[in-house]
Amino acid sequence: MTSTPTLTEAFGGIPLIDGAFDSGRFLTAVATTRLFRAGQADNLLAASSEHRAVLLNEVLSPEKALASRDLRPFPDDVDPLHEDRARAAAEALAQLAELVPRWHILTELSINFLGLRRPGVIGSSNYAFPQHIFLAEEAFASHNELLEQVLHEVSHNWLYLVEEMWPLHRTNGDVVFELPSGTSNRNPGEVLGASHVTRNLQALYRALPVTTETQQRLEELDHYMDGCIELLEHTDAHLTDVGREVADRLRAGDTLTAASQA
């Protein structure tokens, strides 16, 4: 029986966490998985190298990504973003790709930004809507707020890509946890998602110019991450091998972060 390769063996690490992560190989694997699940394996295998590249690139578009899920309409509280808001979000994504060296991969995955009208929610994403990010007007309150919200949601989207190939946990809603924020009923995979986001947000605020605001936010994130690490200790029994690998990398903390900047 063939064992599942680790993310490190297959791709050099965890997306947005490891500098050695091979995004090109990873996205090719995601695209191949989507085509196989769509019943296009024969077409892909029979295609010339040039046509194969076209097929793989097409299925990585946000529109084709949606077609890889059960097609469903967006929620009623989702709207198109005004042109200037969509442009600002795209520019924030591009800036994030420059702020931390290992985040250069952010420009390699197309993301569609949409508006959101949901009380109490600034940003949102969902496995059912891959490569789509929903932003409320509050996300544009300041430049740093926009950077944080875009990074938060794009982090989820990259972890969703991992989940397209391998499940991260074995539960079916029967095991849930409360996040350090107080958000309840989160499965072990969502604990991983929150931890992945927080590690990335820590890196963001370390990369931004030092101000009272950024230092205060970093302290909040450090405290939140401490809570996530404690939670991860309780999720291990419910994670798959790939899920445990992600958890271990996220627990590694500053040592991993420092080693992954290149």
Secondary structure as the mmCIF struct_conf table of DSSP 4:
data_model
#
loop_
_struct_conf.conf_type_id
_struct_conf.id
_struct_conf.beg_label_comp_id
_struct_conf.beg_label_asym_id
_struct_conf.beg_label_seq_id
_struct_conf.end_label_comp_id
_struct_conf.end_label_asym_id
_struct_conf.end_label_seq_id
HELX_LH_PP_P HELX_LH_PP_P1 THR A 2 THR A 6
HELX_RH_AL_P HELX_RH_AL_P1 LEU A 7 PHE A 11
BEND BEND1 GLY A 12 GLY A 13
TURN_TY1_P TURN_TY1_P1 PRO A 15 ILE A 17
TURN_TY1_P TURN_TY1_P2 GLY A 19 ALA A 20
HELX_RH_AL_P HELX_RH_AL_P2 SER A 23 ARG A 37
TURN_TY1_P TURN_TY1_P3 ALA A 38 GLY A 39
HELX_RH_AL_P HELX_RH_AL_P3 ALA A 41 ALA A 46
BEND BEND2 ALA A 47 ALA A 47
HELX_RH_AL_P HELX_RH_AL_P4 SER A 49 GLU A 58
TURN_TY1_P TURN_TY1_P4 VAL A 59 LEU A 60
BEND BEND3 SER A 61 SER A 61
HELX_RH_AL_P HELX_RH_AL_P5 PRO A 62 ALA A 67
TURN_TY1_P TURN_TY1_P5 SER A 68 SER A 68
BEND BEND4 ARG A 69 ARG A 69
HELX_LH_PP_P HELX_LH_PP_P2 PRO A 73 PRO A 75
TURN_TY1_P TURN_TY1_P6 ASP A 76 ASP A 77
STRN STRN1 VAL A 78 PRO A 80
HELX_LH_PP_P HELX_LH_PP_P3 LEU A 81 HIS A 82
HELX_RH_AL_P HELX_RH_AL_P6 GLU A 83 LEU A 99
BEND BEND5 VAL A 100 VAL A 100
HELX_RH_3T_P HELX_RH_3T_P1 PRO A 101 GLU A 108
BEND BEND6 LEU A 109 LEU A 109
STRN STRN2 ASN A 112 LEU A 116
TURN_TY1_P TURN_TY1_P7 PRO A 119 GLY A 120
BEND BEND7 ILE A 122 ILE A 122
STRN STRN3 GLY A 123 SER A 124
TURN_TY1_P TURN_TY1_P8 TYR A 127 ALA A 128
BEND BEND8 PHE A 129 PHE A 129
TURN_TY1_P TURN_TY1_P9 PRO A 130 GLN A 131
STRN STRN4 HIS A 132 LEU A 135
HELX_RH_3T_P HELX_RH_3T_P2 GLU A 137 PHE A 140
BEND BEND9 ALA A 141 SER A 142
HELX_RH_AL_P HELX_RH_AL_P7 HIS A 143 MET A 165
BEND BEND10 TRP A 166 TRP A 166
BEND BEND11 LEU A 168 LEU A 168
STRN STRN5 HIS A 169 HIS A 169
BEND BEND12 ASN A 172 VAL A 175
STRN STRN6 PHE A 177 PHE A 177
TURN_TY1_P TURN_TY1_P10 PRO A 180 SER A 181
BEND BEND13 GLY A 182 GLY A 182
STRN STRN7 ARG A 186 ARG A 186
HELX_RH_AL_P HELX_RH_AL_P8 PRO A 188 ALA A 207
BEND BEND14 LEU A 208 LEU A 208
HELX_LH_PP_P HELX_LH_PP_P4 PRO A 209 VAL A 210
HELX_RH_AL_P HELX_RH_AL_P9 THR A 212 THR A 235
HELX_RH_3T_P HELX_RH_3T_P3 ASP A 236 HIS A 238
STRN STRN8 LEU A 239 LEU A 239
HELX_RH_AL_P HELX_RH_AL_P10 ASP A 241 ARG A 251
TURN_TY1_P TURN_TY1_P11 ALA A 252 GLY A 253
HELX_RH_AL_P HELX_RH_AL_P11 ASP A 254 ALA A 259
TURN_TY1_P TURN_TY1_P12 SER A 260 SER A 260
#
